[in-house]
Every structure is written in C-alpha cells, then in structure tokens.
Amino acid sequence: MIDPEVQKTRNMTFEINHVIVNRWSPRSFVPYDIDDADLFSLFESARWAPSSSNSQPWRFIYAKRNSENWNDFFNLLIDFNKQWCADAAALVVVVSRKNFENNEKPSITHQFDTGAAWENLAIQAVSQGLATHAMAGFDYDKARKTLQVPDNYEVMAMVAIGKRGSKEKLSPELQAREIPNTRKPLSEIVMDGKFGNRPKSL
Ligand SMILES: Cc1cc2nc3c(=O)[nH]c(=O)nc-3n(C[C@H](O)[C@H](O)[C@H](O)COP(=O)(O)O)c2cc1C
C-alpha cells in the first residue's frame, strides 16, 4: 500500500512496487536504540546487491547512538546535518573499493555498484519500519582519517538510520522540507535508441 502521506505528493505514471515510492528521506527521528538484528538486516540487504564481476566493493562502517564511536561519526557532519541527526539510531559511512580485489585493476563501476547496495539498504529499511537519509554533507577527509579508511577505498556517503519522529521536532525551515518530494517525468530521463529521443509511449 502506498503510504497516505506519500500519496499526497508522489504520483506515478506506471505501476511499481510500493516499497520503492514509500522510501523517502525524513529528518525527524525519535531517539531509539536499534538492536543489532535490525541493523544487520539492513547490511544483509545491501550485501545482495549486484556488482561488476560480483566484486562487492561496498563496505559499511557504523556507529550506533550512545556507542563509544558515535561522537566521532557525528562530528564529521556539517552543521546543517548535525541539527537533525542527533536522534538518529545509527550513522553509517559507506566506502567503496576502487580496484578489483582479484587483479587490482581499476573498477569503472565501483561507485555504481556501491550505490546499488545503499539503495537496497534504504528499501529494506522501509520494510522494517525504519527511515534512512543519505548525506554528502560531512568532512570526507576527516572521515577517512578518523575511521582509518585505507587509500584504496573511496569514501562515498554517510547514512542516518532511525525511526521517524514528528515534524514538530524540527526547525520551521526543516519542517517545511519534511515531505516526500517529487521526481522528473519519465519523458525527461528515458530515451529510445539515442540520447534525446522521446519514447512513443511517454
Ligand atoms: C549521496 C546523497 C547525498 C545527500 N546529502 C544530503 C545532505 O548532506 N543533507 C541532507 O539533508 N540531505 C541529503 N541528501 C538527501 C537528498 O536531498 C534526497 O535523497 C533527495 O532530495 C531525494 O529525496 P528522497 O530521498 O526523500 O526521495 C543526500 C542524498 C544522497 C543520495
């Protein structure tokens, strides 16, 4: 079922699995301690993403709220993200191996592969009643140093995971943005045969 809140703003031209459209990135979380079984189901879902030559370049480094590493992760964030991440249940730094492990040749698609893994995680979270919010707003160099990420891995993004809280917890500016957003029409992103050719059925 499409979430009634989602239905208000998101329209689809073609039928899809509702879990996909029900995923969105809220900023209000209720403080809650996620248990390992729930958190690791998310990583398990990421594990099953496809990748070039099944190389599985994704790696996930996490800190749960109230854990000894939480402050290290939280302090990587820019102030904008700090204002809403404090009640997240976990912060995850996603990194990606740049070269294939079997021959150390550069992988052209490692970011594509790791992106697929993150989306699996985000979709699985919806089905577990959890929310995720990816972030590029953090100090990438500091993340590499603090988390001891080796040079042959690229720091890709951070993800906040949590249970949704009420909109009222947020500043007025963020409250206005606490709503499932929309997308470009299919006619802008799908091309028939050559770049720019609009499919007849759109
Ligand atoms: C790689 C990446 C980086 C992002 N960085 C931030 C961020 O630093 N702060 C933030 O509030 N949202 C961030 N977002 C959230 C996006 O703005 C959001 O995913 C996008 O607007 C689509 O909305 P939806 O996820 O709710 O469908 C990021 C998302 C991605 C995928």
The ligand as a Gaussian input file, in Angstrom:
#p B3LYP/6-31G(d) Opt

LIG

0 1
 C       24.521000      10.975000      -1.981000
 C       23.461000      11.803000      -1.288000
 C       23.846000      12.887000      -0.527000
 C       22.885000      13.629000       0.183000
 N       23.301000      14.622000       1.049000
 C       22.402000      15.172000       1.896000
 C       22.837000      16.002000       2.968000
 O       24.043000      16.238000       3.192000
 N       21.889000      16.555000       3.767000
 C       20.551000      16.311000       3.596000
 O       19.752000      16.841000       4.385000
 N       20.108000      15.506000       2.604000
 C       20.997000      14.904000       1.758000
 N       20.580000      14.018000       0.783000
 C       19.143000      13.710000       0.637000
 C       18.609000      14.119000      -0.738000
 O       18.398000      15.503000      -0.761000
 C       17.337000      13.332000      -1.046000
 O       17.643000      11.954000      -1.135000
 C       16.689000      13.776000      -2.339000
 O       16.178000      15.083000      -2.223000
 C       15.556000      12.872000      -2.755000
 O       14.585000      12.847000      -1.738000
 P       14.113000      11.489000      -1.043000
 O       15.350000      10.736000      -0.611000
 O       13.297000      11.951000       0.129000
 O       13.330000      10.707000      -2.040000
 C       21.516000      13.294000       0.063000
 C       21.145000      12.197000      -0.733000
 C       22.091000      11.451000      -1.386000
 C       21.654000      10.236000      -2.189000

